[in-house]
Amino acid sequence: MSSKTRSTKEQSSEPPSLIPSLPEDIIVEILARVGRCYYRKLSLVSKHFRSLVTSHELYARRSLLGCTEHTLYVVIYNKEKLNHQFYVLGRKANGNHSLVLIPSLSNMPRMGRFVAVGSRIYEFNRLNSISIDCRSQTVHLLPNMNVTMTSVSVADIIDGNIYVTGYCNNPLKQVMTVFNTETQMWEPKKTTPETMDGYMMWPGDCVVMAGKMYMRDDINSFVFDFDPKESKWEANKKMLNMFKWEDACVVDDVLYYYDCGWEVLRAYDPKESSWEVVDGLEELLAEARFSVWSYTGSYGGKLAMFYSKKTGRTKAIRCAVISLERRQGKEIWGTVEWCDDVLVGDDFYVVKSLDVIF
């Protein structure tokens, strides 16, 4: 028997692949039940699979099945290369966690403010605002703003509307506009708090709790709150002014931030109008006190705390994911679920973390 004939028989004896022969709706049904951590490998099977794992039909089915997952995207500034890059938090084969660079999103200028809505990330700046579809890692330009801004200071979301605040010149003043994520259009501009007791308002940080926006002045530590239902700003006279919170996040309508001066994780509950210190994190915060910067972000109902770490000449970003619970009324306790060096190498710091759901 010739080698050519033998080769043909060997090939014909191989069992055919079953999955490609299945109807496409059945394949989608199977993939919808598979964890997204496997989608990257599945995309290497074929061009067909690569298109399926980014398809609208697959994620619509995942949503109906309740199989959506939280994924943490992180914008990082590299102080040595002087650029901003997008990373995604993943898990390595050994069980540890790491930040993985997204090459397709690594070379875009990052001068604005970021907001995550479902499976999309929005970036707003004075020139070309964009949205990023995290399922396909594709970038889309948004319509031009209906106001002129020389810089964007803060942006956050309430009930599907993203409120974008910035400055315009001649004369220097604050302006606010609203982007509707359903219609993908800009709505009429809103009023902003420009002064308080004769001082110009300079927003330094912004959070949303219980449907209201809280904006902190970066210089004078004043806090204003905005109620979109009444479209009215008010000076916040409550205890939210007590600390100069920054790089804060909100989990279950409670504000959290790391107070590096006192080396504690603070929490503010607007219902109680009170500050608390989160207990149970002594070991973690003892290590974080040597960090030159820190950042807190919400992640699937938990808190992700980033801080810098240096061992000899090696620099790294360390991340801890913390679950939170109330005990005996007002007490809040934190439990560190894991803590890993997620990025090792150059001189980095975290600009923004974004909890994306898809």
N, C-alpha and C positions, 0 to 999 in steps of 0.2 A: 504493500500500500504506500503510495507516495506521501511525502510529508504534507503536501498541499491538501490531499484528501483527508488525512488524519486531522489536520488543523481545522478543516471545515466541520468534521464530525464533533470535535471537542467543543467548538463554539456553539453548535446546535444543541449540545447536551446541557449547556448552562441554563439554569432556571431563569426565565424572564423576570424582570423587575415588575412587581405587582402594583406598586403605587401609581406609576404613570398611566396604567391601564384603567384606573378607577375614574369615575366621573369627577369633574372638577369640584362640584359642590360637596362631594364626599371628602375629597382631599382637604378642602377648606374646613370642613367640620372636624377633621382629625387635627389639623394644625392649630385650630382655635383652642384646643384643649392642651396643647403643648406649651410649656413655659417659654417665655420670650428669650430666656438666656440661651436657648438652643437655636434660635432663628438665624444667628450668624452662620452657624455650621450648615444649617439647612439651605441657606442661600447659595452655598457652594455646590449643591447637588446638580443644579442645572439652571439655565436662564429662566425656565418656567417657574421653578421654585423661588428664584430670586424675585420675580415679579409678584408671586403669591404672598410672600412674607411682608411685602410693603403695600399690599392691596387694601382698598377701602372695604371690600367685602369681608376680608379676614378680620379686620378690627371691629367692624360692625357686628360680626358674629361673636367675637370675644366679649363685646360689651353686653350683648343679649344674654350670654351665658354667665356673666358675672366674673369673667376671667381677666379683667383689666388689672394691671400691675403699676406700682409706683416706681419710677426710675429717676434717679437724681442726676441732673446735668449741672455741671459746674463751670463757670467762666473764671479763668485763671490768668493773672497778669504775670508774665515772665520779666523780672526786673533786669536780667542780663541781656535778653534779646529784645526787650522793649516792645512786646506785643501781647495781645490777648488771644487766648485759645479756648476752644470748647472741649471739655472732657465729660465722660459719662462714668458713673460709679458702677463697677462690676466686681465679680468674684472670680478669683483665680482657682486653678485646679487644686491647690493645697488648702482651700477654704478661706484664705485671707482675701481682703478686699483691696482694690486698686482703682485709680482713675486712669481711664483709657482715652487717649487722644482721638478725636473725631477728625480725620484728615480733611474731609470735605468742608468742614466749618472752621478750619485752622488759620485761614489767611484773610479773614474779613475784619475791617476796622471795627473796634468796639469803643464807641464814644458816648453811648446813650444809656438808657435804663431798660431793664429786662423784666418781663412778666410772663409767667407760665399759665396757660389756659388749656386744660385737657391735654391733648397730644401736641400742642403748639407752643412755641416760645416766640414772644414778640419783643423786638428791640426798637426803642424810640430814640431818635436823635434829631438834630435840627436840619439834617439833609434828607437822607433816604431811610425811612423807617421800613422794617422788614418783618416778616413772619417766617418761622422755620417749622416745617412739618417734620417732627421727630421720627415718624414712622418711616419716611423715605429719605430723611436728611436733606431735603430740598429747601431752597430759599425762595421766597416770593416777596416782591416789592409791594408795599402798602400805598394807598392813595396819599397824595400830599396833604399835610396838615392844613386845617382851615385857619390857622393863626401862624404868625411869624415868630419863631423862637431863635434866639442866638445860642441858647443852651437849654438842655432838658435837665431838671433837677431831680424829680421823683416821678414814679408811675406805679399805680397799683390798681387792683380790680375789685369792683363791687357789682354783684348781680349781672355778670356778663359784660359790663362796661369798664373800660380801662381809662382811668383819669390820669392825664399827663399834665404835669406842671413844669413850667420853665420861665425864662426871662426873655424880654424883648427890649431893645434900646429905643432911644428917642421918643419919649423919655424912658428911663429905666423903670420897668415895672414887671410884676408877675402876671402871667396869663395861664389859664387852664383850659384844656379842651378834652373831649371825650371820644373814645373810639369804641364803637359798638362791634363786638366780636361776632354777633349773629349776622348783621348786614354787611360787615367789613367796610363800614363807612364812618366818617367823622360826623359828630353831632355838634350843635352850637356850643361855643365856648362858655365856660362857667366863671364866676367870680372867684377871686383868691384873697386870702388875708395878706394885705401888703404891709400893714404896720400894727404895732401894739405899743402903746405908751410912747409913741414917737419914734420907735425903732423900725428899721426895715426888716422884713421877714426874709430870712435866708434858710430855706429848708435843708436839713441835714440828714433826716431819716424819716421814713414813712411806713406805717403799718395799718392794716385793716382789722378791726375787731367788731364782731356783732353788727356788721353792716355799716359801720362808721369808719371814716378815715382819720387817722391821727398823724399829724405832721409836726415834727420837732424842729425848732429853730436851732441852727448849728452854732450860732454865736451867743445868743442870750438865753438858751435853754427853754424858751417859751414853747408851749404846746397848743396847737389849734386842733379842733376836731370838726369834721365835715359830715353833715347828714345829707345824702343825695336825695332823700325824699322831700326835704325842705329846701334843698339847694342853698344851704346856709352854713357859714363858718362861724365858730364860736371859740373864744379863748377858753382853754381848758384850765379851770382853777383847782382841779382835784390833785391828788398826790402823784399823778403821772409826771408832774414837773419836778418831782423830788430828785430824780437821778438823770444824768445826761446820757440816756441810753443811745446806743448806736450799734449798727450791724445786728439789729434785733430781728426776731421772727415771732410768728404767732402760731400756737398749737391749741386747738379747741378754744379759741377766743381768749387765750391768755398770752400776754407778751413775755418773751424770754430774752435775756441778753447776758453775756459774760462780763461782769464788772472786774476788769483786770486790776484796778486799784485796790479793791478789797478781796480779790481772788475768790469770788463767789458767783454762782449763777443765780440771777435775780428773776423774779416772776411778778408781773402785775396783772391783777384780775380786775377788769373794769366793773364787774358786778359788785365787788366788795370795796372798790376804790382803795385797794391796799397792796403793798409790796410784801413779798415773802422771799426768803432765801431757800432755794431748792436743796433739800437734804440728801445724803447718801452718795455724794460725789467727791468726797474728800480726797481720795487717791488720784482720781483723774485731774482735779483742779490743782493738786500739788505739783503735778507734772506740767500742766498748762501754764503755770505762773512764770516759767522760763521763756515762754513764747514772746516774740516781738509783735505779733498780731494775732487776732482771733476772729472767728465769724460763726454765727449760729444761723441755721436754716431749718425749716420744717420739712419732714420727709415721711409721708405716709402715716401721719398722726403721731410721729415721734420727732425728736430733735436731733439734728446732725450738727456737731460742733467740730469746727476745723481750727487748727492752730499749727504754728511752725515748730519744727524740732531740728536741733543741730547736734550731731555727734561727731566730735573732731572737726573735720572739714566737710563732712557729709550733711547736706541740708535736705529736709523732707517736709511734706505736709502730712500731718497726722489727723485722722478723723475718728470721732467716737459717735456712735448712734445710741441715743439715750431714750428709754421708755419712761413715761411720766405717769404718776398716779397720786390721787389725793388720799390723805389719811387724817382721820380725826378732824374733819372740817376743813380748815384753811391750809393745813400742812401739805406741801407738795414734795414728793420723793422721786428721785431719779435713779434708774438702774442702767448701768452701762451694758448694752447687749454685745457690743464688740468695739475694739479700738485698734486700728492698724495704721501703719505708714502707707498712705495711699498713693503718694507720688514722691519719688526720690530723684535728686539731681540738682537743677539750677535753683536760683533764688526766686521762689514763687510766692504769690499770696492770692487768696480767694477774693474775687470781686463780687460774685453772686452765685448762689445755688438755687436751682429751680426744680421743684417737684412736678415732674411730668407724668401724666396718667394715660396709658393706652395698652 
